[in-house]
């Protein structure tokens, strides 16, 4: 039976382990200032996964090299978001995938001085919810490239609007899906719950989805997680947050991550 036609309640028959990642932070710097060291965010929040914007990563590549290594030494995985144009042809998508791998994947076939982060190897690649019509060839090419480095386990992740269009082919290729940020008025609503059930039902086995809680007040984060938990979605991994330099303190982010984790850790 195709993944998209599996009833939501059928997934309760699956046996899922607890995901390695329970909280995710998309690090988006909205100011022109040098942002705080990534390693400070990693050490204080202990979020399990950080995603860095592509252009921002290139701009701050020198200062990021040490921070990324420090985060990885803490057991935290760091991914980079790769941008792509609308209506890209399959051949071009494959080229973008090859470029992303050459810049941030295994260095065996590329000179470190030609890479934005030198010899630092990231833990995977992220694609945002725009554009919507990404050729699946991009994901498949990246997946095949990651297999050339069997010593590491690379992640491929995707942000999606909850009711948005994302093909089953792409869902087969990615490891995690980040559902677009929840708005406060959706908390407890029937439409929001149904949207999450449909997303859960579409995901192949051993894939996880995370809910964006960036717009939820920090003191309500735990309540938002409690709202989802009774749905008993076996592939619900946790929460993801956008941290914008200048919009929120590290302490605020730490409180959000802790609030979300307190619910997922409860099982």
Secondary structure as UniProt FT lines:
FT   HELIX           3..5
FT   HELIX           8..13
FT   STRAND          23..29
FT   HELIX           38..45
FT   STRAND          49..52
FT   HELIX           54..59
FT   HELIX           61..73
FT   TURN            74..75
FT   STRAND          77..81
FT   TURN            86..87
FT   HELIX           90..104
FT   TURN            108..109
FT   HELIX           112..114
FT   TURN            116..119
FT   STRAND          124..127
FT   HELIX           136..146
FT   TURN            147..148
FT   TURN            150..151
FT   STRAND          155..160
FT   TURN            162..163
FT   HELIX           168..173
FT   STRAND          176..179
FT   HELIX           184..186
FT   TURN            187..188
FT   HELIX           190..202
FT   TURN            205..206
FT   STRAND          208..212
FT   TURN            214..215
FT   HELIX           218..220
FT   HELIX           221..229
FT   TURN            230..231
FT   TURN            234..235
FT   STRAND          236..245
FT   TURN            246..247
FT   HELIX           250..264
FT   TURN            265..266
//
